[in-house]
């Protein structure tokens, strides 16, 4: 009897040991975050309930019959229906609400499990943000577009599950552009022009119909930034905060813009030009408009009739199979294109959106982390095509491309061109403090000095020298939250 009890005890200990080994799986590679070694292959416990906190930001889609927050809520409900033991606490913040709450939560060691990043994916904290490449299957990694995966990767780690990429675009008025394709031709591919071709077309338009050239908002730092990305193929700062734009490249772009002012393509009064650029574009005094964003593109396409459709748009395209019919014919008086190709280089400044996953100071366990990744994965894929359609962006998944093309009212050639351009996307540095430093220098240093260049009170050479030197002093003064 005693021997039998000992044997049973030994067997129980062995079973417990095997169970513990299976749970811990020490033979599998771990993901270390802030000293915690996380098992990326941990399974969800079907007998356990998980609560995953998700923070996201509202996208103000004024033209949509359903709000973005409602679509996110629908996606959350669909996720909970598919994973009944996961309860999601969703917080949708206003678009104009700052990210200070995120930094406060990180400082307190209690960030949300999943964080939406519609303004751009960032590496916010190496102590709490979880690299995700080991959580994704080979099939999932293969389904990510090359551009999207590259945009969220730093030091060989994927720091968010991407949703979409939104490259910068300029727009031309096809009826006034001298060398434009037939605006009625549905199969016409949106053109991309070099700097020289832009100057030739602007000169010809000015000679033939008195066009003043470009309707620009130079007060938007994105205008100059995207031109520099086009010229160099790089962001202003690298991941260590060092400038990547040479004096020569900055001089080249500044001198080009100064020359365009002298030729009358750009008004010298940049503030007045920014206020009147839409009127200038629609009145015919300008043949191109820049920079654009999703809301401006919607206005341009809507007013030109390109978004008209005989069928009503579905209330929640992300969650239904209903699609919107395209018009068979539409006069494409508005056609998007890239900023001028400088040095014959195709490089496009872009924003990548995605969901980051975080641990907390009080670690909740490998299975909880897996639940958070499951939610991020589900929401990203569920929202990718619908958000990309609404924002004129590109979904992050190859498998969502067909749904994106079918759901859009724009000509397919425009979308395929956008898809091609996105392969050359260049996004801001992922490290949050470097990205914010870059934004600060563009707004506080580059923009006011560029205005002086255009007004003739600063030379392009002086501007280039100052901008190359700016990161050194700015890094010394910069303070993150």
Secondary structure, 3 states (H helix, E strand, C coil): CHHHHHHHHHHHHHHHHHHHHHHHCCCCCEEEECCEEEECCCCCCCCCCEEEEEEEECCCCCCCCCCHHHHHHHHHHHHHHHCCCEEEEEEEECCCCCCHHHHHHHHCCCCCCEEEECCCCCECCCCCECCCHHHCCHHHHHHECHHHHHHCEECCEECCEEEEEEECCEEEECCCCCCCCCCCCCCCCCCCCEHHHHHHHHHHHHHHHCCCEEEECCCCHHHHHHHHHHHHCCCCECCCCCECCCHHHHHHHHHHHHHHHHCCCCCCCHHHHHHHHHHHHHHCCEEEEECCCHHHHHHHHHHHCCCCCCCCCCCCHHHCCCCCCCCCCCCCCEEEECCCEHHHCCCEEEEEEEEEEECCCCCCCHHHHHHHHHHHHHHHHHHHHHHHHHHCCEECEHHHHHHHHHHCCCCHHHHHHHHHHHCCEECCCCEHHHHHHHHHHHHHHHHHHHHHHHHCCCCHHHHHHHHHHHHHHHHHHCCCC
